C-alpha cells in the first residue's frame, strides 16, 4: 500500500466512489494514501555520489567472463532462467514526428522527419509493405504520393497505434521481423533449458493481447526450428488495482464529466505485481525496444550469459552466508563471514555496535535475505534515462539505486550536478534473483519504496490534472533489493526511441548467430 497520512482523506470518497474503488480492487486506505501523496509530494531522493568503476560499478576481467558465461549456461540448462519483457508501450512516440508531418499543411517532405523518411524509406524493414499499400514506387513525385505513403504507414499498417513489440524492427531472409520475434530468438539462446524449453513472459496492453498471440502462432515454428528450442511464452496485463488517482486544479480527486473518479495506469512500476506473480527464479528483464537482429546478437547473448552467471555466483555466496547463520547457535566465524559478505558485496554495514549474536544474526538476515539484481550498465553517451547512484537513506547509510532525473530535486543545483556527473547509464539490462536461500519466492512488494512515486502534470477532457505514477519498476519498486552494477559494452544496447533509430548500425543484420 502506498504510504501517507490517510485518515483525513477518507471523507472525500462517497459511497459511489468506494464502490468504484472496490471494483478495481483498490482499498479506501490505498486511495487515500495516493491523494495524500499528490497533495503533499514526498521529499526528493538524496544523491550521495554517482556509481563509478571501483565504487559501485564492477568491471569483469576478460579471464572471468568465460567462466561466468559457462555458469550462466549451466543455470539456464537447469531450467532456472526466464525472461520478462514489459511490452505494453505504444509506438506512438516512435512516429510522433511523422504524425506531425502528415498533419502539417503543405508537403510532408517540408518537415525534417518527412524528408528523412522519403530519402531513406527503402532502408527501413517495413518499406516494401508501405509501398505496396500506398501504390508508390520510387521517390514520391507529388504531395499526394507523400501523403499516401504516410497514411499507409501510420493508419493502414497502424504503426501510430501498435505497441513497439508488433513493429517490424529488422529485415531477414524470411521477411521483416518484429521486435517481439527477435526477443524470442534472443532469449532462446541464453535462457534455453536442457529439455529445450525457453520461458519468456511479456506484459501487454489488453487491446493487443490477441494480436501478440496471433503473431506468436505465426513465428513460433520458425523460431523453434532455427533455435532448436520449445517456446513457453505467456502474457499478462497490468492489474487494475495498480491504477492511480489524479487531482484536479482544486486539489480534489479528479472526476470525469459523469462525476466518476478518474483512474490512470500506474506506470511500469505497477508491473512488480506481474513479476512477482510469475514465481520465477533467475529472471532477465529487458525493454521491448532494446533488441538486435538475431544474426547480430552474439555479443548480447554472451553478456546475458555472463550476467546470469555472475548473479548465480553472488547468490551462492549470499545463500551460504545465510545458511551458516540459520542454525540455532551460529558460530562467531559464520556471523563474521556473513557480516563481511553484506559489507563487501552491498555496502550494508550496521549503523552501530551489535553486541550480541542475536543482534548480529538479525542484521545479517535483514541485510542479505532480499531479492538480488545484477544490472548491466553502459558508459554514459548522452542517452536519456536513469543512471546508477549511491543514494543516502534516512538512517544515513548509502545504497546503490537506479535513479531517473525526475526523482532529483530540480531546484537543488548541487543535486543536479551530482546527477549530471554520472559516468554510466541504465539500459534496463537486469538479471534478478527472486527466490530466497530457502527456495521460496520473495514477496516483492515488501521491498518497494512506496514514496518514490513520480508526479506530473497532464490533462483530461481539456482540464489540467496532477498525475501519480507508482515507483518505477527498476527505480523505487526495487529500492529495497540488493544491487550490483556491472559495466557492459555499449554495443549490447540498441534502443529504438524514434523510427529512425532503426537505421543505426546495431539494427542491421550482420555477423553470425
Order of alpha helices (4+ residues) and beta strands (2+ residues): alpha-alpha-beta-beta-beta-alpha-beta-alpha-alpha-alpha-alpha-beta-beta-alpha-beta-alpha-beta-beta-alpha-beta-alpha-alpha-alpha-beta-beta-beta-alpha-beta-beta-beta-beta
